[in-house]
Amino acid sequence: MSEASIAAGAGAAQPTRAYRTYVLILLTGVYTFNFIDRQIIGILSPAIKADLGLADWQLGILKGFAFAVLYTTLGIPIARLADRKNRVTIIAIALGLWSGFTAISGAATNFVQLTLARVGVGIGEAGGSPPSHSLISDYYPKEKRAGALAIFAMGIPIGIALAYLGGGWVMQTFGWRMAFVVIGLPGLAMAVLLKLTVREPQRGGMESADHTDAFKALRIGEPEGRFERMMFGGCKLFPETMRASAFSEMATVWRAAKHLFSIPTYRAVVIATTAVSFTSYANGTWIVDFYSRSHPEFSLLRVLFWLGIISGTAYSAGTFLGGYIVDKLSKRDKRMYGFVPAIALALSVPCFLLALWIGSPGLSLFFMAPVNLAIGFYLGPCFALAQTLAPVSIRALSTAIFFFVLNMIALGFGPTLTGVLSSVLAEGLGEELSLRVSLTAVSFVSLYGAWMFYETGKRAPADWAKATGEAA
């Protein structure tokens, strides 16, 4: 279906190509700040460890669980709000909040204070991705969503690259505290720009006229099943005037989650992405510590420079290519949504093992390039599936539920368990070897993720056809 026919079916004028490109670039910039503020803790980790006297298990909590716990849980109610209210406003407020808490992190003088600041960053970032995915899906038709969301996802490698390059230089020049401040403050200006220049698009304006949505204007009054009856009883704790609406909201989220996870492709892509992200978050937040311990002959600033270059080039290229290739190949075969990421990810694990165990720091960084190229391939396709398989009225919620599972497990436990395992092994192996072994162990989880992307591909054609009304 052409964009013109979609516009006619929706009964509303569509944004110009130039304007929607501007919106996509600006949202990508927001996502870039998201990952700068998220990644900076891993880059500043050696300096924070030395200054505050922290153990690896404490660093693991700061990098993982402290950020993830409210980031994942608050994402769901914020997504429900975004599915009905102005998404641009929600993203702008969220960006201002997480940028402010990043800047405040520079004032922390102990583990508890820095943990609370990281929790604040997580609260703000909970309002970033789900509304952004929903916005992009209303600016781009389903045939171009993998490519558009891949460009949006380039905020991840670009943000990581800028954090490595800028954060490393500021830390070396002014200290780790000033690095938090310098990286946090620009996000406040971008929040204002976003609110003043981005329009809220028509929901579902890019879908065909016969697109069905069972969740549109859904209001649940009576519980169905044991779990909903438990929720109904729990709502008696609320004031009487709030009970009905509170139950309806919680039951809607529950039914939406059941609906989404009843779709085999959605279920498989969530598992696949969670497994890959478990490894990626662990490696991404500990890789600077790895080089500072295993290759101390390389200065920290040199390591940060090359990791930034690799992320900004190889990771960015992989993210773009993953969306572009899948958009092209999936016109004939929807299985490519899973098969393309599966092949790339299967190749990334041996390269990462070489990077961990090869003796030369130069060769180690050389093998990090194909690792970063390969791990970018899954981002656009998995985000596109989460949006296209979901009814229009719960698209932000679809991403939030997706991210709840992904980040509670991958972001919450990947970095944390790596730090705990490293601390446990350190007594017998020493801090250098214990971290190397820990990173090796978590890298094998990506192989399971590659397999689950293959399973995603096998299921995709039938579920895509059912969700969109297209012929399988």
C-alpha positions in Angstrom: 0.0 0.0 0.0 1.4 3.4 -1.0 1.7 6.2 1.5 -0.9 8.2 -0.5 -3.5 5.5 -0.1 -2.7 5.2 3.5 -3.2 8.9 4.0 -6.5 8.7 2.1 -7.7 5.9 4.2 -6.8 7.7 7.4 -8.6 10.8 6.3 -5.8 13.1 7.3 -2.9 14.9 5.6 0.4 13.2 6.2 3.6 15.0 7.3 6.0 15.9 4.5 9.1 13.7 4.0 11.3 16.5 5.2 9.4 17.1 8.4 9.2 13.5 9.4 12.9 13.2 8.7 13.5 16.1 11.0 11.4 14.4 13.7 13.3 11.2 13.3 16.6 12.9 13.5 15.5 14.9 16.6 14.2 11.7 18.3 17.4 10.0 17.5 19.2 12.8 19.2 17.0 12.3 22.3 17.9 8.6 22.2 21.6 9.5 21.9 21.3 11.5 25.1 19.5 8.5 26.6 22.5 6.3 26.0 25.2 8.9 26.8 23.6 9.3 30.3 23.2 5.5 30.6 26.7 4.6 29.4 28.7 7.2 31.3 28.7 5.2 34.5 30.6 2.4 32.8 33.2 4.8 31.4 33.8 6.6 34.6 33.8 3.3 36.6 37.5 3.0 37.2 37.8 6.6 38.5 34.7 6.2 40.7 36.0 2.9 42.1 39.3 4.5 43.1 37.7 7.7 44.5 34.8 6.2 46.5 36.5 2.9 47.3 33.8 0.7 45.8 33.9 -3.0 45.2 32.9 -4.7 41.9 29.5 -5.8 43.3 28.7 -2.1 44.1 29.8 -1.0 40.7 27.6 -3.8 39.2 24.6 -2.4 41.1 25.2 1.1 39.9 25.6 -0.1 36.3 22.6 -2.4 36.4 20.0 -2.9 39.1 20.0 0.7 40.5 19.1 2.0 37.1 16.9 -0.8 35.8 14.5 -1.3 38.7 12.4 1.9 38.2 13.3 2.3 34.6 11.5 -1.0 33.8 8.6 -0.8 36.2 7.6 2.9 35.6 7.9 2.4 31.8 4.5 0.6 31.8 2.3 3.3 33.4 4.1 6.0 31.5 3.5 4.0 28.3 -0.2 3.8 29.1 -0.3 7.5 29.5 1.6 7.9 26.2 -1.0 5.8 24.4 -3.6 8.4 25.2 -1.9 11.7 25.9 0.6 13.9 24.1 3.7 11.8 23.5 5.9 14.8 22.7 5.3 16.4 26.1 6.0 13.1 27.9 9.3 12.6 26.0 10.4 16.2 26.7 9.7 15.9 30.4 11.4 12.6 30.6 14.5 13.9 28.8 14.7 16.9 31.2 14.4 14.6 34.2 17.1 12.1 33.3 19.5 14.8 32.1 19.1 16.6 35.4 19.8 13.5 37.5 22.8 12.8 35.4 24.2 16.2 36.2 23.3 15.7 39.9 25.4 12.5 40.0 28.5 14.6 39.9 27.7 15.8 43.5 27.6 12.3 45.0 30.1 11.6 47.7 29.3 7.9 48.5 27.7 4.8 47.1 24.2 5.5 48.5 24.0 9.0 47.0 25.3 7.8 43.6 22.8 4.9 43.7 19.9 7.3 44.3 21.0 9.5 41.4 21.1 6.5 39.1 17.6 5.6 40.2 16.6 9.1 39.2 18.2 8.7 35.8 16.2 5.4 35.4 12.9 7.1 36.3 13.5 9.7 33.6 14.5 7.3 30.9 11.4 5.2 31.5 9.5 7.9 29.6 11.8 7.9 26.6 11.7 4.9 24.3 8.1 3.7 24.4 6.5 7.0 23.4 9.3 7.6 20.8 8.6 4.2 19.1 4.9 5.0 19.0 5.6 8.4 17.5 7.8 7.0 14.8 5.2 4.4 13.9 2.7 7.1 13.3 5.2 9.0 11.0 6.3 5.9 9.0 4.3 3.1 7.3 5.0 -0.5 8.4 7.0 -1.2 5.2 9.6 1.4 6.3 9.5 1.0 10.1 12.5 -1.3 10.4 14.7 1.3 8.6 13.2 4.2 10.5 13.5 2.5 13.9 17.0 1.4 13.0 18.0 5.0 12.4 16.4 5.9 15.8 18.3 3.0 17.3 21.6 4.5 16.0 21.2 6.8 19.1 22.6 3.8 21.0 26.0 3.5 19.2 26.3 7.3 18.7 25.5 7.9 22.4 28.0 5.3 23.5 30.6 6.8 21.1 30.1 10.3 22.4 30.2 9.1 26.0 33.5 7.3 25.3 35.1 10.3 23.5 33.6 13.2 25.4 33.2 11.6 28.8 36.8 10.2 28.7 38.3 13.6 27.8 36.3 15.5 30.4 37.2 12.9 33.0 40.9 13.1 32.2 40.8 16.9 32.2 38.4 17.9 34.9 37.6 14.6 36.8 34.6 12.2 36.9 32.3 14.6 38.7 32.5 17.3 36.1 31.9 14.6 33.4 28.5 13.9 34.8 27.6 17.6 34.8 28.9 18.3 31.3 27.1 15.3 29.8 23.8 15.9 31.7 23.1 19.6 31.1 22.7 19.7 27.2 19.8 17.3 27.5 17.8 20.1 29.2 18.1 22.3 26.1 17.1 19.5 23.7 14.0 18.9 25.8 12.8 22.4 25.1 13.6 22.2 21.4 11.6 18.9 21.1 8.6 20.4 22.8 8.6 23.5 20.7 9.2 22.0 17.3 7.6 18.5 17.1 3.9 18.0 16.4 1.9 15.1 17.8 0.8 13.0 14.8 -2.6 11.3 14.3 -2.6 7.9 16.0 -2.9 5.0 13.5 -2.7 7.5 10.5 -0.2 5.1 8.8 -2.4 2.0 9.0 -4.9 0.7 6.5 -8.6 1.6 6.9 -9.5 -1.9 7.9 -7.0 -2.2 10.7 -8.7 -3.6 13.7 -7.9 -2.6 17.3 -9.5 -4.5 20.1 -7.9 -2.3 22.8 -9.2 1.1 21.4 -11.3 2.8 24.1 -11.3 -0.4 26.1 -12.7 0.0 29.7 -12.8 -3.1 31.9 -15.4 -3.2 34.7 -15.6 -6.8 35.7 -12.7 -9.1 36.4 -12.1 -12.3 34.4 -10.0 -15.1 35.8 -8.2 -15.5 39.1 -5.4 -12.9 38.5 -7.9 -10.2 37.6 -10.0 -11.0 40.7 -6.9 -10.6 42.8 -6.3 -7.2 41.2 -9.9 -6.3 41.7 -9.6 -7.1 45.4 -6.3 -5.2 45.7 -8.0 -2.1 44.3 -10.1 -1.9 47.4 -7.0 -0.3 49.0 -7.5 2.7 46.8 -10.1 5.5 47.7 -13.5 4.5 46.4 -13.5 7.1 43.7 -10.4 5.6 42.2 -11.1 1.9 42.4 -12.9 1.5 39.1 -10.4 3.4 37.0 -7.4 1.8 38.8 -8.8 -1.7 38.1 -9.5 -0.9 34.5 -6.0 0.3 33.9 -4.3 -2.6 35.6 -6.6 -5.1 33.9 -6.0 -3.5 30.5 -2.2 -3.8 31.0 -2.6 -7.4 32.0 -4.8 -8.3 29.0 -2.5 -6.4 26.6 0.5 -8.4 27.9 -1.5 -11.6 27.5 -2.4 -10.7 24.0 1.1 -9.7 23.0 2.7 -12.8 24.5 0.1 -15.0 22.8 1.7 -13.9 19.5 4.5 -16.5 18.9 6.7 -13.9 17.0 6.4 -11.3 19.7 7.2 -13.9 22.4 10.3 -15.2 20.5 11.7 -11.7 19.7 11.4 -10.6 23.3 13.3 -13.7 24.4 15.9 -13.3 21.7 16.5 -9.6 22.4 16.7 -10.2 26.1 19.4 -12.8 25.7 21.5 -10.7 23.4 21.0 -7.6 25.6 22.1 -9.5 28.7 25.5 -10.0 27.1 25.6 -6.6 25.5 24.8 -4.6 28.7 27.3 -6.7 30.7 30.0 -6.2 28.2 29.3 -2.6 27.5 29.4 -1.5 31.1 32.5 -3.6 32.0 34.6 -3.3 28.9 36.5 -0.2 30.1 37.3 -2.0 33.4 38.5 -4.9 31.4 41.0 -2.9 29.3 42.2 -1.0 32.4 43.0 -4.3 34.2 44.0 -6.6 31.3 45.9 -4.1 29.2 47.2 -1.4 31.5 49.9 -0.5 29.0 47.2 1.2 27.0 46.3 4.5 28.6 42.6 4.9 29.6 42.1 7.9 27.3 43.5 5.8 24.4 41.2 2.9 25.1 38.2 5.3 25.4 39.1 6.9 22.1 39.2 3.6 20.2 36.1 2.2 21.8 34.3 5.5 20.8 35.5 5.3 17.2 34.5 1.6 17.0 31.0 2.3 18.4 30.5 5.4 16.3 31.5 3.6 13.1 31.0 -0.2 13.3 28.1 -0.3 15.7 26.3 2.6 13.9 26.9 0.9 10.5 25.5 -2.4 11.8 22.4 -0.7 13.3 21.7 1.1 10.0 22.4 -1.9 7.8 20.3 -4.2 9.9 17.2 -2.1 9.4 18.0 -1.3 5.7 18.7 -4.9 4.7 15.6 -6.2 6.5 13.3 -3.6 5.0 14.6 -4.6 1.5 14.6 -8.4 2.0 11.4 -8.6 4.0 9.3 -7.3 1.1 9.6 -10.8 -0.3 10.2 -12.8 2.9 9.1 -11.7 6.4 11.4 -14.4 7.9 14.3 -11.9 7.3 13.1 -10.0 10.5 14.7 -12.9 12.4 17.1 -14.6 10.1 19.3 -11.5 9.4 19.9 -10.8 13.1 20.4 -14.5 13.8 23.3 -14.8 11.3 25.0 -11.6 12.5 24.8 -12.4 16.2 26.1 -15.9 15.7 29.2 -14.4 14.2 29.7 -11.9 17.0 30.4 -14.3 19.8 33.7 -15.9 18.6 35.0 -12.4 17.7 34.3 -11.2 21.2 36.0 -14.2 22.8 39.1 -13.4 20.7 38.9 -9.8 21.9 38.9 -11.0 25.5 41.7 -13.6 25.4 44.1 -12.3 22.7 47.3 -10.9 24.3 47.7 -7.8 22.1 45.6 -4.8 23.1 45.6 -3.6 19.5 44.3 -6.9 18.2 41.8 -7.0 21.0 40.4 -3.7 19.9 40.5 -4.8 16.2 38.2 -7.7 17.0 35.8 -5.4 18.9 34.9 -3.8 15.5 33.1 -6.9 14.0 31.5 -7.5 17.4 30.0 -4.0 17.3 29.0 -4.3 13.7 27.1 -7.6 14.3 25.3 -6.6 17.4 23.7 -3.6 15.8 21.8 -5.8 13.3 18.9 -6.8 15.5 17.8 -3.4 16.8 15.7 -2.0 14.0 14.0 -5.4 13.1 13.0 -6.2 16.7 11.7 -2.7 17.4 9.7 -2.8 14.2 8.1 -6.2 15.1 7.1 -4.9 18.5 5.3 -2.0 16.9 3.7 -3.7 13.9 2.4 -6.7 15.8 0.7 -4.6 18.4 -2.7 -2.8 18.1 -2.3 0.9 17.5 -3.8 1.9 20.8 -1.2 0.0 22.8 2.0 0.6 20.8 3.8 2.5 23.5 2.7 -0.1 26.0 4.0 -2.8 23.6 7.4 -1.3 23.7 7.2 -0.8 27.5 6.2 -4.4 28.1 9.0 -5.5 25.8 11.5 -3.4 27.6 10.2 -4.4 31.0 11.2 -8.0 30.4 14.3 -7.1 28.5 15.7 -4.6 30.9 14.7 -6.2 34.2 16.7 -9.3 33.1 19.3 -7.9 30.8 20.1 -4.5 32.2 19.2 -5.4 35.8 21.1 -8.6 36.0 23.7 -8.6 33.2 26.1 -6.0 34.6 25.1 -6.8 38.2 25.8 -10.6 37.9 29.0 -9.9 36.0 30.2 -7.8 38.9 29.1 -10.3 41.6 30.8 -13.2 39.7 33.9 -11.1 39.3 34.0 -10.3 43.1 33.4 -14.0 44.0 36.2 -15.2 41.7 38.6 -12.4 42.5 40.0 -14.0 45.7 41.2 -17.0 43.8 41.9 -15.6 40.4 42.7 -11.9 41.0 40.7 -8.9 39.8 42.1 -9.1 36.2 41.4 -12.7 35.4 38.1 -12.9 37.4 36.6 -10.1 35.2 37.9 -11.7 32.0 36.3 -15.1 33.0 33.0 -13.4 34.0 32.7 -11.6 30.7 33.5 -14.8 28.9 30.7 -16.6 30.7 28.0 -14.1 29.9 29.0 -13.9 26.2 27.6 -17.3 25.5 24.1 -16.1 26.3 24.2 -14.3 23.0 24.3 -17.7 21.2 20.9 -18.5 22.7 19.7 -15.1 21.5 20.9 -15.9 17.9 18.9 -19.1 18.0 15.8 -17.4 19.2 16.1 -14.8 16.4 16.1 -17.8 14.0 12.9 -19.0 15.7 11.5 -15.5 15.4 12.1 -15.6 11.7 10.2 -18.9 11.3 7.1 -17.4 13.0 7.1 -14.0 11.5 5.2 -14.4 8.2 2.0 -15.8 9.8 1.9 -13.3 12.6 2.7 -10.3 10.4 -0.1 -11.3 8.1 -2.5 -11.7 11.0 -1.6 -8.3 12.5 -1.6 -6.3 9.3 -4.3 -8.1 7.2 -1.7 -8.8 4.4 -1.5 -12.1 2.7 1.1 -14.4 4.2 
